[in-house]
């Protein structure tokens, strides 16, 4: 299926693709590639496959910022650029289109988006509940060494329950400070994500797919495609 530039603009501010009913993620790359102004470059399918293999092998792309832990980062339709007129943009000249198979195991920290895809039960504590995870479940577990003046070092362990973590996220949304170091620390490569079988999240305008098996590659876009997605046979990630 091709998505024309007209349809892309129709998808602005939407997470759910109205055609397929599925949630699409666009993993953009190629920012470091030297492309002359006005020049178009058609990306060979071999390059697409190489990129996919790198993601599947590493679980992420080495050298890129991993604010929210190891995973495949992508943007939604609202941030997807028209690659035929954009030179690199924020992320690059090329994009891989993925489809999320099951969004029920994704946490949406941005409540504006959560209301679109989660309905009335959009708050984080409700999202956990829909996965069968109770409010008193311990999740965030961090420890550090404190050395009192003149005393011996003391190992301090701090834990947060689902309720406490959710209340923090409530405040971040109320104060519009979702992009903060504390949230990044609470979710970046934390053991509770794998333990509770959380597949990914939506935060600060982009998706993080922690569990690659939760997405399917469906197409790609390059400079020469004039903003249209070139379809690919569905490739299961793992």
Secondary structure, 3 states (H helix, E strand, C coil): CCCCHHHHHHCCCCCECCCCCCEEEEEEECCCCCCCCCCCCCCCHHHHHHHHHHHHHHCCCCCCCCCCCCCEEEECCCCCCCCCCCCCCCCCCEEEEEEECCHHHEEECCHHHHHHHHCCCCCHHHHHHHCCCCCCCEEEEEEEEEECCCCCEEEEEEEEEHHHHHHHHHHHHHCCCCCCHHHHHHHCCCHHHHHCCCCEEEECCEEEECCHHHEEEEEEECHHHCCCCEEEEEEECC
